[in-house]
Amino acid sequence: MDRIARVPVDAETRAPDGRTAAYVVGREDAVLVDPAGRTDALDEEYERRDVAHLVLTHTHPDHVGGVADYAEGTTVHALAGHEDRFRAATGVDPDRTVEDGDRVGGLTVLATPGHAPDHAAFAVEEPDGEAVLVGDLAVAEGSVVVGAPEGDMAAYLDSLRRIRDRDPDRLLPAHGPVIDDPRETLTRLIEHRLDREGRVLRAVEAGARDPDAVTDAAYEKDLTGVRDLARATVVAHLEKLAADGDVEWDGERARPA
């Protein structure tokens, strides 16, 4: 039996494949991560392993649909400081809280805010090196939405750099395939965000003022079906640029600093 079982679960998600990967890590004192829903395949892994713990990478709806189904008989952990958010998203009261560096079963908690304020990753040692369950921090292809009002672009970039500096051997994301080139993928995602930040800044310097105008100028592609996500990401970039002193931003209008 593999130490890490990856079980894709159909979920109401904007991810291209319409699924969120749940993980069961360990054989004894095992940990269930991100049960997006209850399925026969996930039931099978749950029953064949001694699952003792349940954790989430974050509490977005496409990660929590099965929490109530699998909570009974496990110790449910929430990231400290976000217990109310966990409770509201799942309908379940956490049994314990965890912080950065804590251990849950065979996992080490790594706080990685940015995509969501309560986002965490989980590191686990494998026979051939370290794997990190990264939730929505990273994807093998494309990019991750970091959208206002709760997305924090500066924190997201810091989280990407933190995991890159850790230099794991592979990344296990919630969406899309396993990532076997962590350093290259994380560098690509960092460079993509910085490139988009530059486009947003240049748009403001060229006269774009409101988020819609900045979005039109900063994206050179058809945004049909994803414009709301692009706009939210632009606002998160504007918030970071304002915090860095590069633009003035009052929540509605942007101007060069």
N, C-alpha and C positions, 0 to 999 in steps of 0.2 A: 504494500500500500504506500503510495507516495505520501510524503510528509505534508505537502501542500496540495489541497484539492481546489481547483478553480471551477466554479459552477455558474455559467451564464444564466441570468434570470430575465425574462421579459419584463420590461418596466416602462412606465410612462416617462420617457426621457427624450431629450433632444439629440442624444448621441445617434450617429448615423445608423448603427445596427439595431437600435431600439432595445438594447439589453444592458444590464449592469452585472458585472461579475461579482458574485459572492465568493468568499474564500473560507475554507476550513483548514486550520493550521494545527498540526500535531496529531498524535494518535491517543495519547493520554493527556489529561488536563488541556484539551484542545480548545481552540478559540475560533468562534464563528465571526466573520467580519463582513459587514454590509449585506445582510439578508434583505435584498430588495423585494422579495416576495416569497411565498411558500410554494415550492415545487416538489415533484416526486424525486427529481435528481438531488435536490438539496436535502430533502428528507433522508434519502439513502446515505448520503455522506454524514449527516448528523447522527444517524442511528449506528453507523459502523464505526464511529469514533467516540471517544469519551469526551464529548463537548461540555466544558465546564464554564466557559466565558463567552460573552457576546460584546463586541465593540463595533463602533462605526468610525469610518474615516471622516464623516460629517453627516449632518442631518438634513440634507436636501431630500425632497420627496422620493427621488428615484433610487435611494439607498436604504430606505427604512421600512418598506411595505411589509416585510416579514418579521419585524422585531417582536411584535406582540405574540406571534405564533411560536417563536423560538425562545422567548424569554423564560418561560416556565422551566425550571430545572437548571438554569444557568445563572451565573452571576453577571448582571448587566452593568457595564461600566460606561460612564459618560466623562467627557473631558471637563476637568474642574473649571468652574466659572460659567459653564454652559448647561447646567442641569435643567433649567427652565426651558431652554431651547430644545433639549433632548426630549423632555416630557411632552412639550407641545407638538413636536414632530411625530413622536412614536406612540403617544398614549400610555407610555410605560414609565414608571418611576425607576430611575437607576438605583442599583444596590450600592454602588461605590463610585467614587470619582478617581480619575487618574490624571497625572501631570507629565510633562515632558521628562523623559528618562525613566519613568516607571516601567515595571515589567508586568505583563499580563500573559499568563501561560508562558509560552516560549517567545513572546513578542516584546520588543522594546518600543515604547511610545515616543514618537517624534512629532512635536508640535510643528505644523506646517500651515499656518494661516495664510489667507490671501484669496483663494477661490471662495472660501467661506470662513467666517471668523472662528469656527470651531473645528477647522480641518486638522486632521492628524494623519501621519503615516506610521507604519509599523514595520520595524526591521526584524528579520529572523535569520538565524544562521542555518545554512544548508551544507551538505557535505562538500560542495564545490564552491562555497563562498557565501556572501550575504545577499539576500533578496530584501527588497523593500516594497511593501504593499502601499502604493501611493495614492489610491483613491482617484480623485480628480486633479491631482497635482500635475500629472504628466500623461501624455498620450503618444503613441508611436507615430501617428500621422496627424497633420493638422495642428490645431492649438486648443488651449483650454479657455473657456469663457471666464473672465474675471470682471464681473459687471457690478456697477453701482446699483443699489445703495450699499450692499454688504460686501462686495468685492473690494479688496485693498491691494492695489497694484504694487506698491512698495513692499508690502509683506509677502506677496506672491513671489516677487523676484528674489527676496531674501530666502524664501523657502526653497526655491529651485536651486539657489547657490548652496544652501546648506546640504541638500541631498547630494548635489554634485561633489561637494568637498568630502562627503562621506565615502564616495567612490564605491558604491555597491556593484555587485556583479550582474544583477538584473533587477528590473522594476516590474511589479505586478499591478497594472492599472485597473480601474473599475470599468473602463470602456476601451474597446479595441484590443489588439494583440499584446502579448507579453513583450517587454522591451529588453532586448539582449545587448543593446549598446547604450547603457545609461548615460555615460558622460557625453556622448555625441548628441543624444536626444535632449538632455537637459540644456546643453549649450545652445542647441537649435531653438529651444523654447525661449531661453533668455534673449537671444539675439532677435527673435521674432518680436518679442514684447518691446525691446528697445527700438527696433525699427519702426513699429507702430507708434511708439511714443514720439519719435522724431517726426513722423508724418502728421501727427496731431499738432505738435508744436508749430510746424511749418504752416499748417492750415490756419492756425490762429494768427500767426505773423502775417499771413497773406490776406487776412480780413474776415475769416469765418468767425462767427461770434457765438451762435447757439449750437447745441449738440447736434442737431440735424445737419446744419451746414458743415460742421467739422467732420461728421461722419461721411458726408458726400465727398469731401475733399480728401479724407484720410484713407478711404478704401477705393481701390481701383478694380472692383469686381461687382458682379451682380449680387445684391444682398437679398434677393427675394427669399422669403421664408426665414431669414435670420437677421433682418434689419434691427429688430428689437434687441437682440443680443449684441450686435455691433455697436448700437447706440449706447447701451449700458456700459460696454467696454470703453468706449470713448470717454464717457463721463468719469470712469475710474482713472483713466489716463490723465484727464484734466485735473482731477483731485490730486494726483501725485505731482503733476507739474506745478500746481499751485503750492503744494507743500514744499517743493524744491525751490520755489521762488522764480520759476521760469515763466509763469503766466499769472494773471489775476483772474480769479474765478469766484463768482458769487452764488453758484448753484444753478444759474440760468444763463449767464453771459460770460464769455471769456475774452480777455484782452491780453496783448503782450505785456510782460512785466516791465 
